[in-house]
Amino acid sequence: MGGQKVYEGLVRGGDFEITAMVGAMIACAQMGLEVVVWGAQGKTAAELAACLCPGAKPWLRRSASSSEGVEVAATPTARESLALTGS
């Protein structure tokens, strides 16, 4: 599935929670923050995020947990970057 089709699907009728997770995952990847995903919704959002922004894929990690959710983990590089910006 191409990025444009994914985008159009999210805009037209995507599930609000999955759409929000997709945006958050891409934003985290752009900031160098690793995202750990678990469950069906998290997995779906990660696949869509990787489709929309292939550069995000290395920042998305799957968890073995069966519950639903997403967790952001600051990598050492991201921690240093955030410290420099005062965030």
C-alpha positions, 0 to 999 in steps of 0.5 A, a space after each residue: 500500500 502506497 503512502 498516498 493511499 494510506 494518507 487518504 484512508 486515514 483522512 477519509 475514515 481512519 479510526 481516530 485512535 490509530 490515526 493519532 498513534 500514526 502521527 505520534 509515531 512519526 513525530 517521535 521518530 523525527 525527534 529520535 525517540 524510540 516507540 515500543 508498540 504492542 497489540 493490534 492497534 499499535 501494530 496497525 498504527 506502526 505499519 501505517 506510520 512506516 508506510 507513510 514515513 519509511 524513515 520512521 521504521 527503525 524507530 518502531 519496536 514491537 513488544 511481546 505483550 498482548 495488551 494494547 498500547 504504545 510507549 515512548 522510550 528516549 534513546 541516549 541520543 534523544 536525551 542529549 538532544 532534548 537536554 540541549 534544547 531545554 525540553 
